[in-house]
Amino acid sequence: MPTVGKETRGGLRADGLRFGLVVSRFNSFITERLLAAALDVLRAAGAADGALEIVRVPGSFDIPVAAKQLARTGRVDAIVCIGCVLRGETSHYDYVCSESARGIMLAQMDTGVPRVFCVLTCDSLEQAIERAGLKGGNKGAEAGLAAVELANLARKLSAAPGASEKNARRAGNSAARGKSRRTR
């Protein structure tokens, strides 16, 4: 695979990094398995227990606001968003899936803190069980590994030459936008 110029990648060690895990209680028999696998991977990558913060929310629809609030505290380098939505007989499934995904992405873009989307959207309980590791791989483990890589990548990119100037300008623009909203 040819490359041009500089290539930047995130590392797979979690030493010195802090992680948030926002977990839906709805369908907890699945989300707890995903959480356990994510925690196992984060610890295996070198994350200290004190660097792991778990936030519980009622359902997947509630994940975005909690993830955004957690990111704004500055206590975490990346957030794993864990939930499970099972298709039912109404269109409620479609709304919860699309709005939780959209909300997580918007919260990520607003704060700059990486999020990993680990909200299972399954047609059946059997599909969810398969993705939660009872018959094979566990999406929580994959999400934990992605969080480590993204946290490392974010650190590398924010440490790039000129990044502090850009971040300062961006912070200034954000403060100006916030001020103009308050005065309206």
C-alpha positions as semicolon CSV with decimal commas, in nm:
position;residue;x (nm);y (nm);z (nm)
1;M;0,000;0,000;0,000
2;P;0,171;0,319;-0,113
3;T;0,185;0,620;0,117
4;V;0,263;0,981;0,047
5;G;0,401;1,212;0,313
6;K;0,350;1,138;0,678
7;E;0,117;0,869;0,811
8;T;-0,019;0,889;1,167
9;R;-0,173;0,598;1,353
10;G;-0,294;0,547;1,706
11;G;-0,109;0,304;1,928
12;L;-0,257;0,009;2,114
13;R;-0,120;0,081;2,464
14;A;-0,348;0,248;2,716
15;D;-0,085;0,349;2,974
16;G;-0,163;0,699;3,098
17;L;-0,493;0,722;2,910
18;R;-0,836;0,765;3,068
19;F;-1,156;0,610;2,939
20;G;-1,525;0,662;2,992
21;L;-1,776;0,387;2,929
22;V;-2,137;0,501;2,897
23;V;-2,358;0,194;2,937
24;S;-2,730;0,147;2,882
25;R;-2,912;-0,052;3,150
26;F;-3,182;-0,155;2,902
27;N;-3,105;-0,507;2,776
28;S;-2,844;-0,532;3,051
29;F;-2,799;-0,905;2,996
30;I;-2,623;-0,801;2,672
31;T;-2,472;-0,466;2,769
32;E;-2,303;-0,608;3,080
33;R;-2,124;-0,867;2,862
34;L;-2,012;-0,593;2,624
35;L;-1,892;-0,380;2,916
36;A;-1,697;-0,668;3,072
37;A;-1,519;-0,739;2,743
38;A;-1,436;-0,370;2,687
39;L;-1,294;-0,342;3,040
40;D;-1,087;-0,658;2,992
41;V;-0,929;-0,517;2,674
42;L;-0,865;-0,175;2,827
43;R;-0,694;-0,331;3,129
44;A;-0,492;-0,569;2,910
45;A;-0,374;-0,268;2,708
46;G;-0,245;-0,105;3,027
47;A;-0,532;0,114;3,151
48;A;-0,536;0,144;3,530
49;D;-0,864;0,079;3,711
50;G;-0,858;0,439;3,834
51;A;-0,849;0,555;3,471
52;L;-1,180;0,383;3,390
53;E;-1,508;0,561;3,457
54;I;-1,843;0,391;3,402
55;V;-2,158;0,599;3,357
56;R;-2,494;0,418;3,361
57;V;-2,793;0,548;3,165
58;P;-3,146;0,406;3,130
59;G;-3,135;0,330;2,756
60;S;-2,942;0,371;2,432
61;F;-3,131;0,690;2,349
62;D;-2,978;0,844;2,664
63;I;-2,616;0,765;2,578
64;P;-2,535;1,075;2,368
65;V;-2,609;1,338;2,632
66;A;-2,423;1,150;2,906
67;A;-2,125;1,093;2,674
68;K;-2,118;1,463;2,583
69;Q;-2,135;1,571;2,947
70;L;-1,860;1,327;3,041
71;A;-1,639;1,449;2,757
72;R;-1,681;1,809;2,868
73;T;-1,538;1,728;3,212
74;G;-1,194;1,669;3,058
75;R;-1,157;1,351;3,264
76;V;-1,141;1,110;2,968
77;D;-0,942;1,066;2,648
78;A;-1,202;0,847;2,474
79;I;-1,550;0,714;2,543
80;V;-1,704;0,375;2,463
81;C;-2,081;0,401;2,413
82;I;-2,246;0,066;2,494
83;G;-2,607;-0,025;2,431
84;C;-2,835;-0,284;2,276
85;V;-3,153;-0,219;2,080
86;L;-3,363;-0,516;1,971
87;R;-3,616;-0,484;1,688
88;G;-3,973;-0,501;1,807
89;E;-4,310;-0,482;1,636
90;T;-4,317;-0,102;1,606
91;S;-4,101;0,167;1,446
92;H;-3,962;0,266;1,788
93;Y;-3,649;0,059;1,708
94;D;-3,570;0,273;1,403
95;Y;-3,594;0,598;1,597
96;V;-3,382;0,480;1,888
97;C;-3,112;0,335;1,661
98;S;-3,082;0,633;1,430
99;E;-3,105;0,901;1,698
100;S;-2,859;0,735;1,935
101;A;-2,609;0,697;1,650
102;R;-2,663;1,054;1,535
103;G;-2,643;1,189;1,889
104;I;-2,320;1,005;1,964
105;M;-2,161;1,141;1,645
106;L;-2,279;1,497;1,711
107;A;-2,150;1,483;2,070
108;Q;-1,817;1,357;1,941
109;M;-1,793;1,637;1,688
110;D;-1,893;1,900;1,947
111;T;-1,631;1,801;2,202
112;G;-1,350;1,646;1,998
113;V;-1,330;1,353;2,240
114;P;-1,337;1,027;2,041
115;R;-1,638;0,797;2,084
116;V;-1,663;0,432;1,993
117;F;-2,009;0,322;1,886
118;C;-2,085;-0,008;2,055
119;V;-2,463;0,006;2,040
120;L;-2,582;-0,324;1,902
121;T;-2,880;-0,287;1,671
122;C;-3,011;-0,638;1,624
123;D;-3,316;-0,797;1,470
124;S;-3,327;-1,067;1,736
125;L;-3,199;-1,164;2,077
126;E;-2,997;-1,442;1,912
127;Q;-2,807;-1,186;1,702
128;A;-2,732;-0,980;2,013
129;I;-2,609;-1,286;2,200
130;E;-2,375;-1,372;1,912
131;R;-2,229;-1,019;1,911
132;A;-2,189;-1,019;2,290
133;G;-1,947;-1,309;2,277
134;L;-2,145;-1,615;2,371
135;K;-2,084;-1,785;2,036
136;G;-1,784;-1,596;1,901
137;G;-1,627;-1,253;1,914
138;N;-1,744;-0,977;2,144
139;K;-1,815;-0,630;2,003
140;G;-1,731;-0,482;2,345
141;A;-1,374;-0,609;2,313
142;E;-1,348;-0,458;1,965
143;A;-1,483;-0,127;2,098
144;G;-1,230;-0,123;2,383
145;L;-0,943;-0,173;2,141
146;A;-1,077;0,097;1,909
147;A;-1,099;0,337;2,207
148;V;-0,732;0,281;2,287
149;E;-0,631;0,344;1,927
150;L;-0,847;0,656;1,895
151;A;-0,729;0,803;2,227
152;N;-0,368;0,759;2,118
153;L;-0,442;0,906;1,777
154;A;-0,615;1,208;1,930
155;R;-0,313;1,272;2,152
156;K;-0,076;1,247;1,858
157;L;-0,284;1,479;1,643
158;S;-0,329;1,736;1,917
159;A;0,049;1,733;1,972
160;A;0,117;1,798;1,602
161;P;0,300;2,121;1,513
162;G;0,052;2,407;1,497
163;A;-0,219;2,206;1,672
164;S;-0,208;2,417;1,988
165;E;-0,259;2,734;1,782
166;K;-0,552;2,577;1,599
167;N;-0,701;2,449;1,925
168;A;-0,666;2,793;2,083
169;R;-0,839;2,956;1,786
170;R;-1,110;2,689;1,795
171;A;-1,160;2,738;2,170
172;G;-1,180;3,113;2,115
173;N;-1,438;3,064;1,840
174;S;-1,638;2,830;2,065
175;A;-1,632;3,083;2,348
176;A;-1,741;3,358;2,110
177;R;-2,027;3,142;1,979
178;G;-2,135;3,064;2,335
179;K;-2,128;3,432;2,428
180;S;-2,333;3,533;2,126
181;R;-2,594;3,269;2,212
182;R;-2,624;3,398;2,569
183;T;-2,678;3,756;2,456
184;R;-2,960;3,676;2,214
